Amino acid sequence: MSTETESSKPSFDPAAKPATSNYQKYQTGNPLMLAVIRRFVRRICAKVEALAPKRVVDLCCGEGLIAMELDRLPVQFEYLGLDLNPQAIAEARRINPSLRFEADDIVARTPDHDWADLAICLEALEHFDEPRDPLRRILSWTHQSAIVSVPWEPYFRIGNLLRGKHLSRFGNHPEHVQQFNPRSLEALLREFSDDVRVETCFPWLIGTMGR
């Protein structure tokens, strides 16, 4: 697997106006939080570079910040990003004019079966009442590999509390309806694949699945 290199480091514009709370998180002015986010993005980029896919589908791609960093990798691939939020897709197209983005629901849309070598779905499963539905769709898109990430609990919530976020909810984001630790994420992923690896990247978990 590739190591984390300078070429895969993210470069975010602190002056950019956020389209959503997710975008605002990636544009944080907190140097510690920014360092943590950059480490996470480097880890994802290193995994993609090591897999060297020819086609990547990015499900729940948000404003395309991860796409922007993937597009800087030395590997060349066709990219498709999907997200339900049209405002996020508009921002993704603005900052990634050479990449393809579509506003669509990853569960409602019929997957283009086996279109991709790699399917990515980052920081999304925690938002679904039933995470197995999006997982089935994620794997339907790819004939080789998938990468998913979720908050690592309880550390993600503790981090929010320390930053004074969501205090009335004990640090839990109001849109997070699922809670994962390494064991529970691995158990969920193994319902769909025998080739599963879960690793920590504080305060997130990254799961890799093979077909």
C-alpha positions as protocol buffer text, in pm:
chain_id: "A"
residue {
  index: 1
  type: MET
  ca { x: 0 y: 0 z: 0 }
}
residue {
  index: 2
  type: SER
  ca { x: 120 y: 349 z: -76 }
}
residue {
  index: 3
  type: THR
  ca { x: 244 y: 563 z: 210 }
}
residue {
  index: 4
  type: GLU
  ca { x: 96 y: 904 z: 290 }
}
residue {
  index: 5
  type: THR
  ca { x: 279 y: 1154 z: 70 }
}
residue {
  index: 6
  type: GLU
  ca { x: 289 y: 1529 z: 23 }
}
residue {
  index: 7
  type: SER
  ca { x: 121 y: 1491 z: -316 }
}
residue {
  index: 8
  type: SER
  ca { x: -193 y: 1349 z: -154 }
}
residue {
  index: 9
  type: LYS
  ca { x: -227 y: 1616 z: 115 }
}
residue {
  index: 10
  type: PRO
  ca { x: -553 y: 1807 z: 96 }
}
residue {
  index: 11
  type: SER
  ca { x: -555 y: 2180 z: 39 }
}
residue {
  index: 12
  type: PHE
  ca { x: -873 y: 2346 z: 158 }
}
residue {
  index: 13
  type: ASP
  ca { x: -964 y: 2711 z: 122 }
}
residue {
  index: 14
  type: PRO
  ca { x: -1049 y: 2849 z: 470 }
}
residue {
  index: 15
  type: ALA
  ca { x: -1220 y: 3148 z: 309 }
}
residue {
  index: 16
  type: ALA
  ca { x: -1465 y: 2933 z: 111 }
}
residue {
  index: 17
  type: LYS
  ca { x: -1830 y: 2962 z: 208 }
}
residue {
  index: 18
  type: PRO
  ca { x: -1967 y: 2626 z: 322 }
}
residue {
  index: 19
  type: ALA
  ca { x: -2264 y: 2476 z: 137 }
}
residue {
  index: 20
  type: THR
  ca { x: -2347 y: 2234 z: 420 }
}
residue {
  index: 21
  type: SER
  ca { x: -2232 y: 2147 z: 773 }
}
residue {
  index: 22
  type: ASN
  ca { x: -2011 y: 1878 z: 620 }
}
residue {
  index: 23
  type: TYR
  ca { x: -1834 y: 2137 z: 405 }
}
residue {
  index: 24
  type: GLN
  ca { x: -1797 y: 2363 z: 707 }
}
residue {
  index: 25
  type: LYS
  ca { x: -1629 y: 2081 z: 898 }
}
residue {
  index: 26
  type: TYR
  ca { x: -1369 y: 2039 z: 625 }
}
residue {
  index: 27
  type: GLN
  ca { x: -1306 y: 2415 z: 624 }
}
residue {
  index: 28
  type: THR
  ca { x: -1249 y: 2434 z: 1000 }
}
residue {
  index: 29
  type: GLY
  ca { x: -1013 y: 2696 z: 1134 }
}
residue {
  index: 30
  type: ASN
  ca { x: -923 y: 2470 z: 1426 }
}
residue {
  index: 31
  type: PRO
  ca { x: -564 y: 2358 z: 1351 }
}
residue {
  index: 32
  type: LEU
  ca { x: -595 y: 2036 z: 1550 }
}
residue {
  index: 33
  type: MET
  ca { x: -919 y: 1937 z: 1379 }
}
residue {
  index: 34
  type: LEU
  ca { x: -776 y: 2030 z: 1040 }
}
residue {
  index: 35
  type: ALA
  ca { x: -473 y: 1809 z: 1105 }
}
residue {
  index: 36
  type: VAL
  ca { x: -702 y: 1518 z: 1194 }
}
residue {
  index: 37
  type: ILE
  ca { x: -910 y: 1568 z: 880 }
}
residue {
  index: 38
  type: ARG
  ca { x: -602 y: 1592 z: 661 }
}
residue {
  index: 39
  type: ARG
  ca { x: -470 y: 1267 z: 806 }
}
residue {
  index: 40
  type: PHE
  ca { x: -799 y: 1097 z: 724 }
}
residue {
  index: 41
  type: VAL
  ca { x: -801 y: 1229 z: 367 }
}
residue {
  index: 42
  type: ARG
  ca { x: -440 y: 1118 z: 315 }
}
residue {
  index: 43
  type: ARG
  ca { x: -533 y: 770 z: 434 }
}
residue {
  index: 44
  type: ILE
  ca { x: -822 y: 748 z: 189 }
}
residue {
  index: 45
  type: CYS
  ca { x: -607 y: 878 z: -96 }
}
residue {
  index: 46
  type: ALA
  ca { x: -334 y: 625 z: -17 }
}
residue {
  index: 47
  type: LYS
  ca { x: -585 y: 342 z: -29 }
}
residue {
  index: 48
  type: VAL
  ca { x: -723 y: 454 z: -363 }
}
residue {
  index: 49
  type: GLU
  ca { x: -376 y: 496 z: -508 }
}
residue {
  index: 50
  type: ALA
  ca { x: -279 y: 146 z: -394 }
}
residue {
  index: 51
  type: LEU
  ca { x: -588 y: -7 z: -554 }
}
residue {
  index: 52
  type: ALA
  ca { x: -523 y: 180 z: -882 }
}
residue {
  index: 53
  type: PRO
  ca { x: -883 y: 161 z: -1007 }
}
residue {
  index: 54
  type: LYS
  ca { x: -990 y: 244 z: -1361 }
}
residue {
  index: 55
  type: ARG
  ca { x: -1336 y: 364 z: -1251 }
}
residue {
  index: 56
  type: VAL
  ca { x: -1440 y: 510 z: -915 }
}
residue {
  index: 57
  type: VAL
  ca { x: -1793 y: 580 z: -795 }
}
residue {
  index: 58
  type: ASP
  ca { x: -1813 y: 811 z: -494 }
}
residue {
  index: 59
  type: LEU
  ca { x: -2149 y: 760 z: -323 }
}
residue {
  index: 60
  type: CYS
  ca { x: -2267 y: 1043 z: -96 }
}
residue {
  index: 61
  type: CYS
  ca { x: -1978 y: 1250 z: -234 }
}
residue {
  index: 62
  type: GLY
  ca { x: -2089 y: 1576 z: -71 }
}
residue {
  index: 63
  type: GLU
  ca { x: -1922 y: 1889 z: -202 }
}
residue {
  index: 64
  type: GLY
  ca { x: -1648 y: 1696 z: -380 }
}
residue {
  index: 65
  type: LEU
  ca { x: -1365 y: 1772 z: -137 }
}
residue {
  index: 66
  type: ILE
  ca { x: -1243 y: 1412 z: -139 }
}
residue {
  index: 67
  type: ALA
  ca { x: -1285 y: 1404 z: -517 }
}
residue {
  index: 68
  type: MET
  ca { x: -1059 y: 1708 z: -544 }
}
residue {
  index: 69
  type: GLU
  ca { x: -780 y: 1521 z: -367 }
}
residue {
  index: 70
  type: LEU
  ca { x: -835 y: 1197 z: -556 }
}
residue {
  index: 71
  type: ASP
  ca { x: -807 y: 1390 z: -882 }
}
residue {
  index: 72
  type: ARG
  ca { x: -451 y: 1489 z: -782 }
}
residue {
  index: 73
  type: LEU
  ca { x: -331 y: 1131 z: -747 }
}
residue {
  index: 74
  type: PRO
  ca { x: -86 y: 993 z: -1005 }
}
residue {
  index: 75
  type: VAL
  ca { x: -332 y: 716 z: -1098 }
}
residue {
  index: 76
  type: GLN
  ca { x: -584 y: 797 z: -1371 }
}
residue {
  index: 77
  type: PHE
  ca { x: -945 y: 685 z: -1343 }
}
residue {
  index: 78
  type: GLU
  ca { x: -1295 y: 773 z: -1456 }
}
residue {
  index: 79
  type: TYR
  ca { x: -1492 y: 928 z: -1169 }
}
residue {
  index: 80
  type: LEU
  ca { x: -1861 y: 957 z: -1087 }
}
residue {
  index: 81
  type: GLY
  ca { x: -1984 y: 1130 z: -771 }
}
residue {
  index: 82
  type: LEU
  ca { x: -2343 y: 1098 z: -647 }
}
residue {
  index: 83
  type: ASP
  ca { x: -2515 y: 1291 z: -369 }
}
residue {
  index: 84
  type: LEU
  ca { x: -2875 y: 1360 z: -277 }
}
residue {
  index: 85
  type: ASN
  ca { x: -2809 y: 1728 z: -199 }
}
residue {
  index: 86
  type: PRO
  ca { x: -2821 y: 1940 z: -520 }
}
residue {
  index: 87
  type: GLN
  ca { x: -2646 y: 2229 z: -343 }
}
residue {
  index: 88
  type: ALA
  ca { x: -2356 y: 2002 z: -255 }
}
residue {
  index: 89
  type: ILE
  ca { x: -2341 y: 1872 z: -613 }
}
residue {
  index: 90
  type: ALA
  ca { x: -2333 y: 2229 z: -747 }
}
residue {
  index: 91
  type: GLU
  ca { x: -2034 y: 2304 z: -525 }
}
residue {
  index: 92
  type: ALA
  ca { x: -1865 y: 1977 z: -624 }
}
residue {
  index: 93
  type: ARG
  ca { x: -1897 y: 2069 z: -991 }
}
residue {
  index: 94
  type: ARG
  ca { x: -1762 y: 2417 z: -923 }
}
residue {
  index: 95
  type: ILE
  ca { x: -1442 y: 2300 z: -755 }
}
residue {
  index: 96
  type: ASN
  ca { x: -1398 y: 1991 z: -979 }
}
residue {
  index: 97
  type: PRO
  ca { x: -1496 y: 2104 z: -1330 }
}
residue {
  index: 98
  type: SER
  ca { x: -1327 y: 1805 z: -1496 }
}
residue {
  index: 99
  type: LEU
  ca { x: -1514 y: 1541 z: -1292 }
}
residue {
  index: 100
  type: ARG
  ca { x: -1869 y: 1407 z: -1330 }
}
residue {
  index: 101
  type: PHE
  ca { x: -2125 y: 1459 z: -1054 }
}
residue {
  index: 102
  type: GLU
  ca { x: -2497 y: 1379 z: -1042 }
}
residue {
  index: 103
  type: ALA
  ca { x: -2762 y: 1466 z: -785 }
}
residue {
  index: 104
  type: ASP
  ca { x: -2927 y: 1136 z: -696 }
}
residue {
  index: 105
  type: ASP
  ca { x: -3033 y: 914 z: -406 }
}
residue {
  index: 106
  type: ILE
  ca { x: -2790 y: 622 z: -377 }
}
residue {
  index: 107
  type: VAL
  ca { x: -3062 y: 394 z: -236 }
}
residue {
  index: 108
  type: ALA
  ca { x: -3345 y: 490 z: -471 }
}
residue {
  index: 109
  type: ARG
  ca { x: -3129 y: 493 z: -785 }
}
residue {
  index: 110
  type: THR
  ca { x: -3076 y: 164 z: -962 }
}
residue {
  index: 111
  type: PRO
  ca { x: -2701 y: 98 z: -950 }
}
residue {
  index: 112
  type: ASP
  ca { x: -2497 y: 66 z: -1266 }
}
residue {
  index: 113
  type: HIS
  ca { x: -2400 y: -288 z: -1166 }
}
residue {
  index: 114
  type: ASP
  ca { x: -2024 y: -356 z: -1165 }
}
residue {
  index: 115
  type: TRP
  ca { x: -1956 y: -22 z: -1336 }
}
residue {
  index: 116
  type: ALA
  ca { x: -1669 y: 64 z: -1104 }
}
residue {
  index: 117
  type: ASP
  ca { x: -1352 y: -105 z: -986 }
}
residue {
  index: 118
  type: LEU
  ca { x: -1388 y: 88 z: -661 }
}
residue {
  index: 119
  type: ALA
  ca { x: -1691 y: 223 z: -476 }
}
residue {
  index: 120
  type: ILE
  ca { x: -1638 y: 482 z: -201 }
}
residue {
  index: 121
  type: CYS
  ca { x: -1891 y: 588 z: 61 }
}
residue {
  index: 122
  type: LEU
  ca { x: -1746 y: 809 z: 333 }
}
residue {
  index: 123
  type: GLU
  ca { x: -1922 y: 933 z: 646 }
}
residue {
  index: 124
  type: ALA
  ca { x: -2266 y: 827 z: 528 }
}
residue {
  index: 125
  type: LEU
  ca { x: -2373 y: 494 z: 682 }
}
residue {
  index: 126
  type: GLU
  ca { x: -2427 y: 659 z: 1020 }
}
residue {
  index: 127
  type: HIS
  ca { x: -2708 y: 866 z: 863 }
}
residue {
  index: 128
  type: PHE
  ca { x: -2921 y: 568 z: 756 }
}
residue {
  index: 129
  type: ASP
  ca { x: -3187 y: 406 z: 973 }
}
residue {
  index: 130
  type: GLU
  ca { x: -3100 y: 77 z: 803 }
}
residue {
  index: 131
  type: PRO
  ca { x: -2735 y: 79 z: 684 }
}
residue {
  index: 132
  type: ARG
  ca { x: -2770 y: -254 z: 504 }
}
residue {
  index: 133
  type: ASP
  ca { x: -2970 y: -92 z: 225 }
}
residue {
  index: 134
  type: PRO
  ca { x: -2692 y: 149 z: 120 }
}
residue {
  index: 135
  type: LEU
  ca { x: -2430 y: -122 z: 169 }
}
residue {
  index: 136
  type: ARG
  ca { x: -2607 y: -344 z: -83 }
}
residue {
  index: 137
  type: ARG
  ca { x: -2611 y: -55 z: -329 }
}
residue {
  index: 138
  type: ILE
  ca { x: -2246 y: 29 z: -267 }
}
residue {
  index: 139
  type: LEU
  ca { x: -2136 y: -325 z: -347 }
}
residue {
  index: 140
  type: SER
  ca { x: -2366 y: -345 z: -650 }
}
residue {
  index: 141
  type: TRP
  ca { x: -2171 y: -63 z: -810 }
}
residue {
  index: 142
  type: THR
  ca { x: -1832 y: -236 z: -794 }
}
residue {
  index: 143
  type: HIS
  ca { x: -1689 y: -564 z: -914 }
}
residue {
  index: 144
  type: GLN
  ca { x: -1371 y: -537 z: -707 }
}
residue {
  index: 145
  type: SER
  ca { x: -1347 y: -320 z: -395 }
}
residue {
  index: 146
  type: ALA
  ca { x: -1532 y: -78 z: -171 }
}
residue {
  index: 147
  type: ILE
  ca { x: -1416 y: 169 z: 94 }
}
residue {
  index: 148
  type: VAL
  ca { x: -1651 y: 301 z: 361 }
}
residue {
  index: 149
  type: SER
  ca { x: -1592 y: 520 z: 664 }
}
residue {
  index: 150
  type: VAL
  ca { x: -1796 y: 605 z: 973 }
}
residue {
  index: 151
  type: PRO
  ca { x: -1737 y: 796 z: 1298 }
}
residue {
  index: 152
  type: TRP
  ca { x: -1558 y: 588 z: 1563 }
}
residue {
  index: 153
  type: GLU
  ca { x: -1775 y: 597 z: 1872 }
}
residue {
  index: 154
  type: PRO
  ca { x: -1764 y: 702 z: 2148 }
}
residue {
  index: 155
  type: TYR
  ca { x: -1456 y: 902 z: 2047 }
}
residue {
  index: 156
  type: PHE
  ca { x: -1631 y: 1104 z: 1779 }
}
residue {
  index: 157
  type: ARG
  ca { x: -1892 y: 1220 z: 2028 }
}
residue {
  index: 158
  type: ILE
  ca { x: -1628 y: 1292 z: 2293 }
}
residue {
  index: 159
  type: GLY
  ca { x: -1446 y: 1508 z: 2040 }
}
residue {
  index: 160
  type: ASN
  ca { x: -1765 y: 1701 z: 1974 }
}
residue {
  index: 161
  type: LEU
  ca { x: -1817 y: 1757 z: 2346 }
}
residue {
  index: 162
  type: LEU
  ca { x: -1462 y: 1885 z: 2389 }
}
residue {
  index: 163
  type: ARG
  ca { x: -1526 y: 2132 z: 2106 }
}
residue {
  index: 164
  type: GLY
  ca { x: -1857 y: 2238 z: 2260 }
}
residue {
  index: 165
  type: LYS
  ca { x: -2064 y: 2079 z: 1980 }
}
residue {
  index: 166
  type: HIS
  ca { x: -2407 y: 1917 z: 2027 }
}
residue {
  index: 167
  type: LEU
  ca { x: -2389 y: 1943 z: 2404 }
}
residue {
  index: 168
  type: SER
  ca { x: -2760 y: 1872 z: 2456 }
}
residue {
  index: 169
  type: ARG
  ca { x: -2716 y: 1544 z: 2265 }
}
residue {
  index: 170
  type: PHE
  ca { x: -2401 y: 1441 z: 2456 }
}
residue {
  index: 171
  type: GLY
  ca { x: -2189 y: 1512 z: 2148 }
}
residue {
  index: 172
  type: ASN
  ca { x: -2394 y: 1310 z: 1903 }
}
residue {
  index: 173
  type: HIS
  ca { x: -2461 y: 1485 z: 1572 }
}
residue {
  index: 174
  type: PRO
  ca { x: -2839 y: 1523 z: 1519 }
}
residue {
  index: 175
  type: GLU
  ca { x: -2818 y: 1346 z: 1182 }
}
residue {
  index: 176
  type: HIS
  ca { x: -2628 y: 1042 z: 1316 }
}
residue {
  index: 177
  type: VAL
  ca { x: -2870 y: 757 z: 1384 }
}
residue {
  index: 178
  type: GLN
  ca { x: -2611 y: 476 z: 1387 }
}
residue {
  index: 179
  type: GLN
  ca { x: -2316 y: 429 z: 1623 }
}
residue {
  index: 180
  type: PHE
  ca { x: -2016 y: 216 z: 1523 }
}
residue {
  index: 181
  type: ASN
  ca { x: -1707 y: 77 z: 1689 }
}
residue {
  index: 182
  type: PRO
  ca { x: -1450 y: -145 z: 1514 }
}
residue {
  index: 183
  type: ARG
  ca { x: -1624 y: -467 z: 1612 }
}
residue {
  index: 184
  type: SER
  ca { x: -1976 y: -362 z: 1512 }
}
residue {
  index: 185
  type: LEU
  ca { x: -1860 y: -215 z: 1179 }
}
residue {
  index: 186
  type: GLU
  ca { x: -1667 y: -530 z: 1093 }
}
residue {
  index: 187
  type: ALA
  ca { x: -1966 y: -748 z: 1184 }
}
residue {
  index: 188
  type: LEU
  ca { x: -2191 y: -542 z: 958 }
}
residue {
  index: 189
  type: LEU
  ca { x: -1950 y: -549 z: 663 }
}
residue {
  index: 190
  type: ARG
  ca { x: -1897 y: -925 z: 698 }
}
residue {
  index: 191
  type: GLU
  ca { x: -2266 y: -976 z: 627 }
}
residue {
  index: 192
  type: PHE
  ca { x: -2181 y: -872 z: 271 }
}
residue {
  index: 193
  type: SER
  ca { x: -1820 y: -980 z: 216 }
}
residue {
  index: 194
  type: ASP
  ca { x: -1571 y: -1234 z: 348 }
}
residue {
  index: 195
  type: ASP
  ca { x: -1287 y: -1000 z: 252 }
}
residue {
  index: 196
  type: VAL
  ca { x: -1312 y: -723 z: 512 }
}
residue {
  index: 197
  type: ARG
  ca { x: -1059 y: -505 z: 688 }
}
residue {
  index: 198
  type: VAL
  ca { x: -1147 y: -238 z: 944 }
}
residue {
  index: 199
  type: GLU
  ca { x: -886 y: 8 z: 1067 }
}
residue {
  index: 200
  type: THR
  ca { x: -889 y: 313 z: 1288 }
}
residue {
  index: 201
  type: CYS
  ca { x: -805 y: 665 z: 1180 }
}
residue {
  index: 202
  type: PHE
  ca { x: -908 y: 864 z: 1486 }
}
residue {
  index: 203
  type: PRO
  ca { x: -1188 y: 968 z: 1515 }
}
residue {
  index: 204
  type: TRP
  ca { x: -1306 y: 760 z: 1219 }
}
residue {
  index: 205
  type: LEU
  ca { x: -1318 y: 396 z: 1118 }
}
residue {
  index: 206
  type: ILE
  ca { x: -1227 y: 292 z: 764 }
}
residue {
  index: 207
  type: GLY
  ca { x: -1358 y: -35 z: 625 }
}
residue {
  index: 208
  type: THR
  ca { x: -1230 y: -198 z: 307 }
}
residue {
  index: 209
  type: MET
  ca { x: -1434 y: -468 z: 138 }
}
residue {
  index: 210
  type: GLY
  ca { x: -1349 y: -701 z: -149 }
}
residue {
  index: 211
  type: ARG
  ca { x: -1594 y: -869 z: -386 }
}
